[in-house]
Amino acid sequence: MHISVSDAKAQLTDLVRRAEAGDEVILTRRGAPAAKLVPIVADDVRPQRRQALDSFFGALKAHPGLEDMTGANMADFLYDESGLPA
């Protein structure tokens, strides 16, 4: 569907719905194509998040004592006795 920018102003909500449904919406200026409305398809990042969490908790289990770590004793783990990164 082609529609002028000036006409699209009054129909924007409907045009966005049509684009979300898969219709191709081309906005024109003086009859020439100027822009296209397309839907945004969100990536499902849940598998990556699950993998990162599993990796993190696996690393905790590999180092006994880390599961009890708090902000108060984190510096003991991250830095050596001279205050340099471990």
MOPAC internal coordinates of N, CA, C and O (Angstrom, degrees):
PM7 1SCF
backbone

  N    0.0000 0     0.00 0     0.00 0    0    0    0
  C    1.4479 1     0.00 0     0.00 0    1    0    0
  C    1.5178 1   108.60 1     0.00 0    2    1    0
  O    1.2310 1   120.31 1   -45.17 1    3    2    1
  N    1.3085 1   117.02 1   134.83 1    3    2    1
  C    1.4545 1   123.20 1   176.25 1    5    3    2
  C    1.5252 1   108.04 1  -111.00 1    6    5    3
  O    1.2310 1   120.63 1   -44.71 1    7    6    5
  N    1.3128 1   116.39 1   135.29 1    7    6    5
  C    1.4599 1   121.51 1   180.00 1    9    7    6
  C    1.5272 1   108.65 1  -146.72 1   10    9    7
  O    1.2310 1   120.81 1   -38.24 1   11   10    9
  N    1.3072 1   116.06 1   141.76 1   11   10    9
  C    1.4659 1   119.37 1  -179.86 1   13   11   10
  C    1.5288 1   110.04 1   -71.56 1   14   13   11
  O    1.2310 1   121.06 1   -27.58 1   15   14   13
  N    1.2955 1   115.57 1   152.42 1   15   14   13
  C    1.4666 1   121.02 1   179.97 1   17   15   14
  C    1.5174 1   110.03 1   -59.17 1   18   17   15
  O    1.2310 1   119.85 1   138.53 1   19   18   17
  N    1.3223 1   117.89 1   -41.47 1   19   18   17
  C    1.4670 1   120.23 1  -178.99 1   21   19   18
  C    1.5272 1   111.14 1   -64.92 1   22   21   19
  O    1.2310 1   119.29 1   141.65 1   23   22   21
  N    1.3354 1   118.96 1   -38.35 1   23   22   21
  C    1.4625 1   120.97 1   176.93 1   25   23   22
  C    1.5271 1   111.37 1   -72.37 1   26   25   23
  O    1.2310 1   120.47 1   147.70 1   27   26   25
  N    1.3133 1   116.70 1   -32.30 1   27   26   25
  C    1.4668 1   121.22 1  -177.84 1   29   27   26
  C    1.5243 1   111.44 1   -66.50 1   30   29   27
  O    1.2310 1   120.00 1   151.72 1   31   30   29
  N    1.3127 1   117.61 1   -28.28 1   31   30   29
  C    1.4638 1   120.28 1  -179.38 1   33   31   30
  C    1.5215 1   111.57 1   -55.49 1   34   33   31
  O    1.2310 1   120.44 1   138.91 1   35   34   33
  N    1.3106 1   116.76 1   -41.09 1   35   34   33
  C    1.4566 1   120.93 1  -177.05 1   37   35   34
  C    1.5296 1   112.51 1   -80.21 1   38   37   35
  O    1.2310 1   120.51 1   163.19 1   39   38   37
  N    1.3363 1   116.63 1   -16.81 1   39   38   37
  C    1.4585 1   120.68 1  -175.17 1   41   39   38
  C    1.5261 1   113.02 1  -118.13 1   42   41   39
  O    1.2310 1   119.88 1  -160.41 1   43   42   41
  N    1.3107 1   117.83 1    19.59 1   43   42   41
  C    1.4639 1   120.59 1  -170.92 1   45   43   42
  C    1.5250 1   113.10 1   -57.23 1   46   45   43
  O    1.2310 1   120.03 1   134.72 1   47   46   45
  N    1.3232 1   117.55 1   -45.28 1   47   46   45
  C    1.4634 1   120.17 1  -178.86 1   49   47   46
  C    1.5217 1   110.86 1   -58.72 1   50   49   47
  O    1.2310 1   120.09 1   134.20 1   51   50   49
  N    1.3216 1   117.44 1   -45.80 1   51   50   49
  C    1.4581 1   121.44 1   179.15 1   53   51   50
  C    1.5252 1   111.29 1   -65.29 1   54   53   51
  O    1.2310 1   120.33 1   140.01 1   55   54   53
  N    1.3218 1   116.98 1   -39.99 1   55   54   53
  C    1.4574 1   120.55 1  -179.84 1   57   55   54
  C    1.5283 1   111.68 1   -65.37 1   58   57   55
  O    1.2310 1   120.44 1   140.97 1   59   58   57
  N    1.3192 1   116.76 1   -39.03 1   59   58   57
  C    1.4661 1   120.07 1   177.61 1   61   59   58
  C    1.5223 1   109.82 1   -65.10 1   62   61   59
  O    1.2310 1   120.18 1   138.28 1   63   62   61
  N    1.3085 1   117.26 1   -41.72 1   63   62   61
  C    1.4757 1   120.42 1   177.60 1   65   63   62
  C    1.5253 1   110.98 1   -60.71 1   66   65   63
  O    1.2310 1   120.73 1   137.95 1   67   66   65
  N    1.3108 1   116.21 1   -42.05 1   67   66   65
  C    1.4665 1   119.98 1   179.34 1   69   67   66
  C    1.5194 1   111.06 1   -64.93 1   70   69   67
  O    1.2310 1   120.47 1   138.56 1   71   70   69
  N    1.3236 1   116.70 1   -41.44 1   71   70   69
  C    1.4681 1   120.02 1   177.99 1   73   71   70
  C    1.5180 1   110.52 1   -63.89 1   74   73   71
  O    1.2310 1   120.21 1   137.95 1   75   74   73
  N    1.3312 1   117.20 1   -42.05 1   75   74   73
  C    1.4642 1   120.92 1   178.19 1   77   75   74
  C    1.5284 1   111.26 1   -61.33 1   78   77   75
  O    1.2310 1   120.80 1   147.58 1   79   78   77
  N    1.3340 1   116.07 1   -32.42 1   79   78   77
  C    1.4631 1   121.02 1  -179.59 1   81   79   78
  C    1.5229 1   112.06 1   -79.50 1   82   81   79
  O    1.2310 1   120.07 1   173.40 1   83   82   81
  N    1.3399 1   117.47 1    -6.60 1   83   82   81
  C    1.4566 1   120.45 1   177.06 1   85   83   82
  C    1.5086 1   115.62 1   109.88 1   86   85   83
  O    1.2310 1   119.76 1   175.26 1   87   86   85
  N    1.3311 1   118.07 1    -4.74 1   87   86   85
  C    1.4642 1   119.89 1   176.95 1   89   87   86
  C    1.5272 1   109.83 1   -70.83 1   90   89   87
  O    1.2310 1   120.87 1   -35.56 1   91   90   89
  N    1.3155 1   115.94 1   144.44 1   91   90   89
  C    1.4630 1   120.55 1   175.88 1   93   91   90
  C    1.5231 1   108.02 1   -86.76 1   94   93   91
  O    1.2310 1   120.66 1   -60.51 1   95   94   93
  N    1.3233 1   116.34 1   119.49 1   95   94   93
  C    1.4638 1   121.72 1  -178.99 1   97   95   94
  C    1.5188 1   107.95 1  -115.24 1   98   97   95
  O    1.2310 1   120.96 1   -66.36 1   99   98   97
  N    1.3261 1   115.77 1   113.64 1   99   98   97
  C    1.4635 1   122.50 1   179.86 1  101   99   98
  C    1.5217 1   108.35 1  -107.23 1  102  101   99
  O    1.2310 1   121.07 1   -55.84 1  103  102  101
  N    1.3229 1   115.56 1   124.16 1  103  102  101
  C    1.4691 1   120.56 1   175.82 1  105  103  102
  C    1.5251 1   107.92 1   -91.73 1  106  105  103
  O    1.2310 1   121.10 1   -45.57 1  107  106  105
  N    1.3098 1   115.50 1   134.43 1  107  106  105
  C    1.4603 1   119.78 1  -178.38 1  109  107  106
  C    1.5224 1   110.94 1  -117.39 1  110  109  107
  O    1.2310 1   122.12 1   -26.50 1  111  110  109
  N    1.3260 1   113.54 1   153.50 1  111  110  109
  C    1.4556 1   121.02 1   174.59 1  113  111  110
  C    1.5240 1   106.37 1  -130.45 1  114  113  111
  O    1.2310 1   121.39 1   -60.47 1  115  114  113
  N    1.3354 1   114.95 1   119.53 1  115  114  113
  C    1.4718 1   121.44 1  -175.63 1  117  115  114
  C    1.5317 1   111.29 1    54.28 1  118  117  115
  O    1.2310 1   120.98 1  -143.30 1  119  118  117
  N    1.3471 1   115.73 1    36.70 1  119  118  117
  C    1.4550 1   120.97 1   176.14 1  121  119  118
  C    1.5221 1   115.89 1    85.78 1  122  121  119
  O    1.2310 1   120.33 1   169.67 1  123  122  121
  N    1.3287 1   116.97 1   -10.33 1  123  122  121
  C    1.4634 1   120.16 1  -178.79 1  125  123  122
  C    1.5361 1   109.74 1  -101.29 1  126  125  123
  O    1.2310 1   119.91 1   -39.23 1  127  126  125
  N    1.3294 1   117.77 1   140.77 1  127  126  125
  C    1.4652 1   119.96 1   178.49 1  129  127  126
  C    1.5280 1   111.05 1   -58.33 1  130  129  127
  O    1.2310 1   121.05 1   -46.59 1  131  130  129
  N    1.3336 1   115.60 1   133.41 1  131  130  129
  C    1.4630 1   120.42 1  -178.75 1  133  131  130
  C    1.5203 1   112.24 1  -121.04 1  134  133  131
  O    1.2310 1   120.33 1   146.62 1  135  134  133
  N    1.3324 1   116.97 1   -33.38 1  135  134  133
  C    1.4603 1   119.99 1  -178.19 1  137  135  134
  C    1.5259 1   108.91 1  -158.35 1  138  137  135
  O    1.2310 1   121.73 1   -18.13 1  139  138  137
  N    1.3380 1   114.30 1   161.87 1  139  138  137
  C    1.4594 1   119.62 1   178.43 1  141  139  138
  C    1.5186 1   109.00 1  -129.48 1  142  141  139
  O    1.2310 1   120.52 1   -45.21 1  143  142  141
  N    1.3360 1   116.61 1   134.79 1  143  142  141
  C    1.4592 1   121.18 1   174.07 1  145  143  142
  C    1.5266 1   107.57 1   -91.31 1  146  145  143
  O    1.2310 1   121.23 1   -55.43 1  147  146  145
  N    1.3232 1   115.26 1   124.57 1  147  146  145
  C    1.4626 1   120.72 1   178.85 1  149  147  146
  C    1.5209 1   108.91 1  -132.32 1  150  149  147
  O    1.2310 1   120.10 1   -29.80 1  151  150  149
  N    1.3293 1   117.42 1   150.20 1  151  150  149
  C    1.4617 1   118.96 1   178.55 1  153  151  150
  C    1.5244 1   110.88 1   -74.78 1  154  153  151
  O    1.2310 1   121.09 1   -27.50 1  155  154  153
  N    1.3192 1   115.52 1   152.50 1  155  154  153
  C    1.4555 1   121.57 1   174.00 1  157  155  154
  C    1.5135 1   106.67 1   -97.45 1  158  157  155
  O    1.2310 1   121.21 1   -56.56 1  159  158  157
  N    1.3182 1   115.28 1   123.44 1  159  158  157
  C    1.4540 1   120.33 1   179.70 1  161  159  158
  C    1.5197 1   107.48 1  -102.83 1  162  161  159
  O    1.2310 1   120.91 1   -66.36 1  163  162  161
  N    1.3218 1   115.86 1   113.64 1  163  162  161
  C    1.4634 1   120.77 1  -178.36 1  165  163  162
  C    1.5229 1   110.15 1   -75.41 1  166  165  163
  O    1.2310 1   120.88 1   -43.40 1  167  166  165
  N    1.3207 1   115.91 1   136.60 1  167  166  165
  C    1.4511 1   121.00 1   174.47 1  169  167  166
  C    1.5209 1   109.47 1   -75.66 1  170  169  167
  O    1.2310 1   121.12 1   -36.50 1  171  170  169
  N    1.3128 1   115.46 1   143.50 1  171  170  169
  C    1.4605 1   119.74 1   175.46 1  173  171  170
  C    1.5207 1   107.34 1   -85.40 1  174  173  171
  O    1.2310 1   120.69 1   -75.51 1  175  174  173
  N    1.3293 1   116.28 1   104.49 1  175  174  173
  C    1.4665 1   121.38 1  -176.38 1  177  175  174
  C    1.5219 1   112.40 1   -94.91 1  178  177  175
  O    1.2310 1   120.38 1  -176.93 1  179  178  177
  N    1.3389 1   116.88 1     3.07 1  179  178  177
  C    1.4609 1   118.87 1  -178.78 1  181  179  178
  C    1.5228 1   113.65 1   -59.02 1  182  181  179
  O    1.2310 1   118.82 1   138.30 1  183  182  181
  N    1.3390 1   119.86 1   -41.70 1  183  182  181
  C    1.4770 1   118.14 1   178.65 1  185  183  182
  C    1.5304 1   112.75 1   -61.61 1  186  185  183
  O    1.2310 1   120.11 1   140.74 1  187  186  185
  N    1.3414 1   117.40 1   -39.26 1  187  186  185
  C    1.4624 1   120.12 1   178.22 1  189  187  186
  C    1.5214 1   111.00 1   -66.30 1  190  189  187
  O    1.2310 1   120.31 1   140.26 1  191  190  189
  N    1.3300 1   117.02 1   -39.74 1  191  190  189
  C    1.4628 1   120.16 1   178.14 1  193  191  190
  C    1.5232 1   110.51 1   -63.92 1  194  193  191
  O    1.2310 1   120.80 1   136.78 1  195  194  193
  N    1.3305 1   116.07 1   -43.22 1  195  194  193
  C    1.4626 1   119.97 1  -179.77 1  197  195  194
  C    1.5170 1   109.93 1   -62.38 1  198  197  195
  O    1.2310 1   120.01 1   136.98 1  199  198  197
  N    1.3293 1   117.59 1   -43.02 1  199  198  197
  C    1.4597 1   121.69 1   179.65 1  201  199  198
  C    1.5318 1   110.78 1   -63.08 1  202  201  199
  O    1.2310 1   120.05 1   138.41 1  203  202  201
  N    1.3233 1   117.50 1   -41.59 1  203  202  201
  C    1.4674 1   120.71 1   179.07 1  205  203  202
  C    1.5214 1   110.92 1   -64.84 1  206  205  203
  O    1.2310 1   120.28 1   137.55 1  207  206  205
  N    1.3241 1   117.08 1   -42.45 1  207  206  205
  C    1.4663 1   119.87 1   178.67 1  209  207  206
  C    1.5276 1   111.56 1   -65.86 1  210  209  207
  O    1.2310 1   120.43 1   137.92 1  211  210  209
  N    1.3285 1   116.78 1   -42.08 1  211  210  209
  C    1.4623 1   119.99 1   177.87 1  213  211  210
  C    1.5206 1   110.98 1   -61.68 1  214  213  211
  O    1.2310 1   120.60 1   139.50 1  215  214  213
  N    1.3265 1   116.46 1   -40.50 1  215  214  213
  C    1.4589 1   120.89 1   178.22 1  217  215  214
  C    1.5261 1   111.02 1   -64.17 1  218  217  215
  O    1.2310 1   120.72 1   137.06 1  219  218  217
  N    1.3204 1   116.23 1   -42.94 1  219  218  217
  C    1.4584 1   121.19 1   179.90 1  221  219  218
  C    1.5235 1   110.95 1   -62.66 1  222  221  219
  O    1.2310 1   120.83 1   130.48 1  223  222  221
  N    1.3389 1   116.01 1   -49.52 1  223  222  221
  C    1.4604 1   118.90 1  -178.67 1  225  223  222
  C    1.5237 1   111.65 1   -68.41 1  226  225  223
  O    1.2310 1   120.18 1   150.06 1  227  226  225
  N    1.3263 1   117.25 1   -29.94 1  227  226  225
  C    1.4566 1   120.46 1   174.47 1  229  227  226
  C    1.5211 1   110.80 1   -64.92 1  230  229  227
  O    1.2310 1   120.46 1   140.85 1  231  230  229
  N    1.3316 1   116.72 1   -39.15 1  231  230  229
  C    1.4679 1   120.54 1   177.89 1  233  231  230
  C    1.5266 1   110.39 1   -66.84 1  234  233  231
  O    1.2310 1   120.24 1   143.34 1  235  234  233
  N    1.3165 1   117.14 1   -36.66 1  235  234  233
  C    1.4653 1   119.87 1   177.18 1  237  235  234
  C    1.5285 1   111.13 1   -62.50 1  238  237  235
  O    1.2310 1   120.96 1   137.07 1  239  238  237
  N    1.3201 1   115.78 1   -42.93 1  239  238  237
  C    1.4632 1   119.53 1  -178.94 1  241  239  238
  C    1.5264 1   111.37 1   -67.72 1  242  241  239
  O    1.2310 1   120.07 1   152.04 1  243  242  241
  N    1.3196 1   117.47 1   -27.96 1  243  242  241
  C    1.4610 1   121.59 1  -179.07 1  245  243  242
  C    1.5237 1   112.04 1   -74.14 1  246  245  243
  O    1.2310 1   119.87 1   163.19 1  247  246  245
  N    1.3194 1   117.85 1   -16.81 1  247  246  245
  C    1.4639 1   122.66 1  -179.79 1  249  247  246
  C    1.5231 1   109.28 1  -121.14 1  250  249  247
  O    1.2310 1   119.95 1   -86.03 1  251  250  249
  N    1.3252 1   117.69 1    93.97 1  251  250  249
  C    1.4658 1   119.94 1  -178.61 1  253  251  250
  C    1.5242 1   111.21 1   -55.37 1  254  253  251
  O    1.2310 1   121.29 1   -41.39 1  255  254  253
  N    1.3004 1   115.13 1   138.61 1  255  254  253
  C    1.4555 1   121.16 1   178.69 1  257  255  254
  C    1.5172 1   113.36 1    97.37 1  258  257  255
  O    1.2310 1   119.58 1   158.86 1  259  258  257
  N    1.3349 1   118.41 1   -21.14 1  259  258  257
  C    1.4688 1   120.41 1  -179.28 1  261  259  258
  C    1.5186 1   112.19 1   -70.37 1  262  261  259
  O    1.2310 1   120.05 1   152.81 1  263  262  261
  N    1.3242 1   117.50 1   -27.19 1  263  262  261
  C    1.4655 1   118.57 1  -178.60 1  265  263  262
  C    1.5191 1   111.89 1   -65.90 1  266  265  263
  O    1.2310 1   119.82 1   160.00 1  267  266  265
  N    1.3294 1   117.95 1   -20.00 1  267  266  265
  C    1.4627 1   121.55 1   178.05 1  269  267  266
  C    1.5213 1   112.72 1   -95.60 1  270  269  267
  O    1.2310 1   120.40 1  -172.05 1  271  270  269
  N    1.3300 1   116.83 1     7.95 1  271  270  269
  C    1.4555 1   120.35 1  -175.29 1  273  271  270
  C    1.5246 1   110.88 1   -71.86 1  274  273  271
  O    1.2310 1   121.40 1   -42.19 1  275  274  273
  N    1.3085 1   114.93 1   137.81 1  275  274  273
  C    1.4570 1   122.03 1   176.30 1  277  275  274
  C    1.5219 1   108.31 1  -124.09 1  278  277  275
  O    1.2310 1   120.85 1    -4.11 1  279  278  277
  N    1.3060 1   115.99 1   175.89 1  279  278  277
  C    1.4599 1   119.51 1   176.60 1  281  279  278
  C    1.5185 1   111.91 1   -61.19 1  282  281  279
  O    1.2310 1   120.49 1   149.82 1  283  282  281
  N    1.3125 1   116.67 1   -30.18 1  283  282  281
  C    1.4657 1   120.81 1  -177.66 1  285  283  282
  C    1.5216 1   112.27 1   -67.79 1  286  285  283
  O    1.2310 1   120.02 1   145.48 1  287  286  285
  N    1.3237 1   117.57 1   -34.52 1  287  286  285
  C    1.4685 1   118.55 1  -178.34 1  289  287  286
  C    1.5292 1   112.79 1  -109.72 1  290  289  287
  O    1.2310 1   119.47 1  -171.93 1  291  290  289
  N    1.3276 1   118.62 1     8.07 1  291  290  289
  C    1.4649 1   122.06 1   179.40 1  293  291  290
  C    1.5264 1   111.42 1   -62.66 1  294  293  291
  O    1.2310 1   119.84 1   142.11 1  295  294  293
  N    1.3253 1   117.90 1   -37.89 1  295  294  293
  C    1.4608 1   120.91 1  -178.77 1  297  295  294
  C    1.5242 1   111.17 1   -62.01 1  298  297  295
  O    1.2310 1   120.46 1   148.95 1  299  298  297
  N    1.3223 1   116.73 1   -31.05 1  299  298  297
  C    1.4631 1   119.80 1   178.54 1  301  299  298
  C    1.5231 1   110.76 1   -64.34 1  302  301  299
  O    1.2310 1   120.02 1   147.68 1  303  302  301
  N    1.2992 1   117.56 1   -32.32 1  303  302  301
  C    1.4561 1   122.07 1  -179.23 1  305  303  302
  C    1.5271 1   111.83 1   -82.59 1  306  305  303
  O    1.2310 1   120.50 1   141.50 1  307  306  305
  N    1.3357 1   116.64 1   -38.50 1  307  306  305
  C    1.4576 1   120.83 1  -173.93 1  309  307  306
  C    1.5154 1   115.06 1   -81.53 1  310  309  307
  O    1.2310 1   120.60 1   153.91 1  311  310  309
  N    1.3422 1   116.45 1   -26.09 1  311  310  309
  C    1.4579 1   120.61 1  -174.68 1  313  311  310
  C    1.5175 1   111.21 1  -124.52 1  314  313  311
  O    1.2310 1   120.94 1   -31.44 1  315  314  313
  N    1.3277 1   115.81 1   148.56 1  315  314  313
  C    1.4676 1   118.76 1   178.17 1  317  315  314
  C    1.5367 1   109.66 1   -83.79 1  318  317  315
  O    1.2310 1   121.00 1     4.33 1  319  318  317
  N    1.3274 1   115.69 1  -175.67 1  319  318  317
  C    1.4698 1   119.77 1  -174.69 1  321  319  318
  C    1.5219 1   113.86 1   -64.83 1  322  321  319
  O    1.2310 1   119.63 1   159.91 1  323  322  321
  N    1.3509 1   118.32 1   -20.09 1  323  322  321
  C    1.4567 1   120.57 1   178.37 1  325  323  322
  C    1.5283 1   112.43 1   -93.73 1  326  325  323
  O    1.2310 1   120.24 1  -175.81 1  327  326  325
  N    1.3447 1   117.15 1     4.19 1  327  326  325
  C    1.4499 1   120.74 1   177.05 1  329  327  326
  C    1.5240 1   114.51 1    87.92 1  330  329  327
  O    1.2310 1   120.10 1  -172.68 1  331  330  329
  N    1.3212 1   117.41 1     7.32 1  331  330  329
  C    1.4611 1   121.59 1   178.85 1  333  331  330
  C    1.5240 1   110.06 1   -93.35 1  334  333  331
  O    1.2310 1   120.53 1   -27.65 1  335  334  333
  N    1.3379 1   116.59 1   152.35 1  335  334  333
  C    1.4690 1   118.02 1   178.79 1  337  335  334
  C    1.5138 1   111.23 1   -57.35 1  338  337  335
  O    1.2310 1   121.40 1   -43.23 1  339  338  337
  N    1.3194 1   114.93 1   136.77 1  339  338  337
  C    1.4677 1   120.06 1  -178.82 1  341  339  338
  C    1.4977 1   111.72 1   -76.86 1  342  341  339
  O    1.2310 1   120.10 1   180.00 1  343  342  341

